[in-house]
Every structure is written in C-alpha cells, then in structure tokens.
Amino acid sequence: MRSMWKGAISFGLVMIPVKLYTATETKDIAFRQVHREDGGRIRFRRVCSIDGNEVAYEDVAKGFELPTGEMVVLTEDDMADLPLPTTRSIEVLHFTPEDQIDPILFSRSYFVEPEKSGARAYVLLRDALERSGKVAVVQVALRQRETLAALRSRDGVLVLETLLWPDEVREPDFAFLDQDIEVRSQELKMAASLIESMTEEFDPDAHHDNYREALTELVAAKSEGRDVMQPAESVPKAEPASLADALKASIAAARDEHRQSSQRRAKTSQAKPRSKGPASETGDGAQERRRTRRRASA
C-alpha cells in the first residue's frame, strides 16, 4: 500500500508521527463509455461555454456560482491562503464512548501506521483506547478540506474514520412519521420471535457480491464467445392475507432454514475420510479371506 498522507497525531503534549493509508477499496467492475458500432472510446473535452474553445487543464479554476448567475473564480493561490491548521496533524479534541457516534456520520476509513520513532507512543495510545472502550474525536485536513474524524483501535491498528459534519446529514421528512399507526402487541411479539429465530453471529465472509460475480462471468463469456445462459425466473410466492400471517410464515421459514443449516453442518462434520486398514478392506483379497473363514468354520 502507498501512504496518502503523512503527519502526526497531536495527543496532549505527545506527538506521534504517522502515515495514513486508504483502508477500503471499491471492487466494482469499471466500464468505459464506447461507441456501440466499433468499440472506440468516447472522449470528453473541456470546452468553454462562452468562446467554444478547448481549455487546457492548467487553465481550469474553481468557480462558485452566485444566485444571480455570476461566477466567483477561485485560483490555487486563493485556496492556498485558507487557514488549515491541521494540514499535517491529527489533533485530538476529546475522547468519547464509541456508541455515542451515530454510524450515519461515518464517511471514509484510513489505516494509521506509526513512523519508527513514534511506535511506542502509538502502541500506548492504541492500548489506552482499547482499555477505555472509547474513541478519540479528532480534526484533520485531508485533500485540502478540514474534517472531523474518529480515531479507534481495530485488530491492533489505529483506524481514522472521517465523519460528516452534522449539517451534512439530511432530516427525514416523511408523512408517516406524523401518522398515528397502531401496532398490535401480538404482532410485536411475533416480530420479536422472528428476529430471535433469525439472529446469528455476523460473518462478513459469508456474504458475496452476487451481482459483481455474475457481471464478471458475463464479461468472460462475451470475451470467449460463449452463449450466456439466462437463469430461470423464480416463481412468485403467494402473498399472505395479513401482517400476522406474514409473520407466522416468516417464523416458520426461518426455523426451517435454521434446522436445515444445522443438519448440513452436522453432515459436514461427520463426513470424515475413512482410514485404510483391515476393518475397511474391500476387493478380491477381502472376499477371499471371508471365504477362507467360512470354510474353516464349516
């Protein structure tokens, strides 16, 4: 991995020199826009809407459009003069219990690696966070933008989770929130029973991106000139007559699935290869020995 940021964690009077690495990556299949007839790539040019001329990349600036339609042009020099005190530091503001940060605020994740000279202080902060069960709320400037972030420990490594600012989270404005919708206690009990029957430990490796796998197979099939089989459509199930019926059917299906899953696991654990020895010997030799024993007993 290549580091994308280098600076230091500012923890009280302690400075911990670190590097940041992007912790996640998108596995989507990348497509290019091409001409349907010959597969040629479609190229986009930067063209000025006023004079119609193509604009070189070095002549492109940032523009903010005013409500009047006028444009405020900002150059790189203008942006460089903006105050960014955390350009090279991850400033710890305070510590807070991890469950107090709403997951909707999480934006991007970065692995934090210590420089050799800061390894001891890094481990000290990591272990202290793990023991306290808290995260550090920090402020840092990444890609010329200052952001709020959380610093937490994961699998022995500090992870920086950038956070959205509170005003970047939209307020849900839905009509049903103002309606007085009644839920029967029996339905609530059945829903709780369904949740309980479907509860299991989360294993991320048990889940796969089926769409991406199918898309990869499609691309491979097209490239190899093979026919692509279209899977048969699933038969739609009859809809339950009521919410209670739906819950009952769901509970039964979940229990059945759980039972089948348990049976499959049991069969897998029992299906061990037999050892090759006299007790399991087969073939002509074994048959001859059985005939010899019968003659001797007669």
N, C-alpha and C positions, 0 to 999 in steps of 0.2 A: 504494500500500500504506500501511496505517496501522501505526505502530510500536506494539508491545505492551509494551515495557519500555525504560526509559531509565536509564543509569547510566554506569559507567566500567570499562575494563579496567585492573586493577592489575598492572603488569608491572615488578617490582622497585620502583624509586622513580618509575617513569613511570606517569602516569595518563592514559588515553586515553578521553575522553568519547564514548560510542557510544549507538546505539539498536538494538533488536532487532526484527526482522520475521519473522513466520512464513514459512518458506521453501517449504512444501509445502501443498497443499490436496487434499481428497478430492473426486473427481469422481463419486461415487455419486449415483444419482438418489434424491432424498428423497421418501418416501411419507408420507402421513398416515393414521392409523387412522380409518376412517369406517364409518358404518352401511351395511351392504350394500343395504338396501332403498331408502334415499333419499339416500345420499352425505353425510349430516350428519357433521360431525367428532365424534369421541369425545373428550370432555374428561375429564381426571383431576383429582381434587380431593385436597388434603392433609387427610386426616381422621385425627384422633387415635384410636388403637385402644382407649383407655380410656373417654373420655367420648363418642366418636362425633361430636364437633363438628368443623367445618372449621377449619383453623388458618391464620391469615394468614402470609404469607411472612416478615414481620419477627419472628414469634414462633417460627420454626423454628431449632433449635440443633443442634449436632453431638453425637451420642451414641455412646459406646463401651460395648458390651455385655460384661459380665464373664461368666466361665464359670458363675457362679451364676445368671445371668439378670438380675442387677441392672444398671442403666444409669448410667453416669457421664456427666453432661451438661456439655459444654464450651461456653462462650459466646464471643462475639467478643473480649471483653476478656481472657479466658483465653488465647486464641490469640495476641493481640497481645503478651502478655508473654513469649512463647517467644523464645529467642535466635536471631536470624537476622542474623549479621554481614555476610552477602553480599547483603543486600536490594537494595543499589544498586551492587554492584561484582561484576565478573567477576575473581576472584582467581586468578592464575596460580600453581599449586602447583609444577609442574616441567614439563620437556619430555621427550618420548619418541618413538621411531620409530613411525610410523603403523601399521605392520603388527603391532605388539605389542598393539594393541587389538582384541579379538575383535569382529567385526561384530555378534554376537548382543547386545552391550551397547548398541548404538545405539538411541536412543528417538525423539527428535524433532529437526528441523533448523531453525535460525534464521539468517537473514542478519544480518550485523553491519554497520551503517553508521556511519561516524565523524561526529561533530559537526565543524563547520568548524574549530574551534580545535584539534582533535586529528587532522586529516587527515594531517599529516606523520609523526607518531608511528605512526599506523595503518599507513601505507604501509611504514614502516620495519619494523614487526613482521611484516607480510604478506610482504615480500620476504625477510626473515631466515628465516621458516618455510619458504618455497619453496626457498631455497638449502640449508637444512639437511636437508630431507626429513623433518622432524619435526612433531609437533603439540604444542600446549600443553594440558596437563591442568589444568583449572580447576575452581573451585567457584563456584556461583551459586545464588541463591534466586529461583525463578520461581513465581508463583502461590502464595505462602506456603509453598513447600516447597524446602528446600535440596537441590541435586542436584550430582552430579559431571558434568563435561562435557569435551568435547574441542574445541579451537579450531584450525581448519585453514584453509588457503587453497584457494579454488576459483574459477576464472575471474576472478581479480583481486579477489575479495571474501572476507573472512573469514567463515567459517560456524561457528556454535556447534552442536555435536552433543551433546545431553544424553545421558547414559549411565545405564543401570540400575546399581543397587548390586549387588555380587557375589551377595548373598544373595537377590536377586530373580530370579536365573536358576536354573531347576529342574535337578536332576540327572537325566539319563536313566537310568531303571531298567527295562531290557528284558531278557527272558530270553535272547535270542540272544547278548547280549554275553558270557555265561558259557559259551556252547557253543563247542566246537572245530570250526568249519566250515572244511572244506578247499576251496581254490580251485586248480584245475589251472593250471599255468604257461601252457599253450596257450590256455586261456580268458582268462587275464590279458593275453596278447599280443593276442588278438583284440579284447578290450575296449579296450586302448590304441590299437589300429588304428582302432576305431570312433570313439573320442574324437578322434583326429587328423583323420579324414575329416570330422568334424562341427565342427571348430574354425574359427572366423572372428571377425573384429573385432565387438565388441558395439556395435550401433547402436540406442539406445533408441527412436528414431523409427520403426524398422521394426516395432515391436510395437504392437498396438492392443487395447483392451478390447472384444473382440467381444461380450461379454455386455451391456455397457452400450449399445453401438451398437444391438444387437438390441432391447433394452428401450426405448430411445428411439424406435425405429421402431414398436414395438408401441403405445406411448402415442400417437404421432402417428396411427397407423392407427385406433385406437379413437376418438380425438377427431374424426377426419374421417369416421367411419362407414364405412370401407372394410373389405373382407374381409381377413383376415390369412392369408397362405399359410404352411402348415406345411412346413418343409423335409423332404425325404425322408430316412429313416434310412439311415445308411451301412451297407454290407454288412460284417459282421464277417469279419475275415481268419482264415484257418486258423492255429491255434496251432502253432508249431514243436515238433518232438518232443523237443528237448533244449535246454539252455542254449547249447551250441556252435552248434546250428542257428540259434537265435535271433540270436546274434551275427553269424553269416555273412550271414543275411538282412538284418540291420540295416546291416551294412557295405555290402552291395550296393545297398540302397535309398538310403543316404546318398550313395554315389558317383554313383548315377543322378540324384539330386536336384541334386547339385553340378554335374554335367555339363549338365543342363537349365537350371539357373540361369545358367551361363556362356554357354550358347547364347542365352538370352534377352537377356542384357546385350550380347552381340555384335551381335545383330539390332537392338537399340535404338540402339547407337552408329552402326551403318551406315545406319539409316533416316533419312537427311537429305533435306530437300526439294530437288528438282532446280531448278536455275536456269532461268529462262525466257529462251531465246535461240535462235539459228538451229539449234544442234545438237539441240535438243529440240522444235523447232517441229512442231505437228501441225495437222490440219484441212484445209480446202479449199485454202488457199494453199500449204501444203507439198506436197499431191498435185499441184497444177498445175505447181509448179516441177519435180517429178520427171518429169512427162510432157514438159515442155519440154526437159529434159536428154536424155531418151531419143530424142526426135525429132532433136535436134541431132547426137547421136552416130550416128544411122542415116544 
